[in-house]
Amino acid sequence: MIEKPRMDIRLRIDFGPTASIGPGKVALLEHIDRVGSLSQAARELGLSYRRAWLLLDDLNHSFAEPVASASVGGVGGGGVQLTAFAKELITAYRDVEHAALAETRARFTALIKDVEPRKGLKSRLRRLLSRRSPRSRKASGARSRSTL
């Protein structure tokens, strides 16, 4: 089966030397919006709480408006709420990302249609690992002749 080459992009937008947003920060904001908790969003993304907190803090200090506000624990526990600005930021980022991906595919599909896709990493690793070095052949029981 011939697989089609997969085209994808990773978009990072820099707003000057101190502020940027990319797929990781946007994913964190989307998860916070969905679950209402920074610690839960971090767990779902495989981030440490500290790393997630640093990313959120960076976003809060990068723009004139904050992206999130936190409420301290209590009976129902604390949580994080995204601001309207954060939701606009997510929407704008995803719109630009989709437009860039569509333009990338439109411009590059004709250029790479004749490119034969390489075998996947899994099959290349399997082939490499199936080859045995002389040292491993010795260890597996193949006796070598020793001279006295």
Residue pairs with C-beta under 8 A, 6 or more apart in sequence:
2 117
3 117
4 117
5 112
5 115
5 117
7 101
7 104
7 105
7 108
7 109
7 112
8 101
9 97
9 100
9 101
9 104
10 22
10 23
11 22
11 23
11 93
11 96
11 97
11 100
12 20
12 21
12 22
12 23
13 20
13 21
13 22
13 93
13 96
14 20
15 21
15 62
15 63
18 62
19 62
19 63
20 62
21 59
21 89
21 93
23 97
24 55
25 55
25 58
25 59
26 89
26 90
26 93
26 94
27 45
28 41
28 42
28 45
28 47
28 52
28 55
28 56
29 59
29 67
29 68
29 82
29 86
29 89
29 90
30 90
31 40
31 41
31 44
31 45
32 38
32 41
32 56
32 68
32 80
32 82
33 82
33 86
33 87
33 90
34 41
35 41
35 44
36 79
36 80
36 81
37 77
37 78
37 79
37 80
38 49
38 52
38 53
38 56
38 70
38 80
39 49
39 52
41 52
41 80
42 48
42 49
42 51
42 52
42 53
45 52
47 55
56 67
56 68
56 80
59 67
59 68
59 86
60 66
60 67
60 68
63 85
63 89
65 83
65 85
66 83
66 85
67 82
67 83
67 85
67 86
67 89
68 80
68 81
68 82
68 83
68 86
69 80
69 81
69 83
70 78
70 79
70 80
70 81
71 78
71 79
71 80
71 81
72 78
132 140
138 144
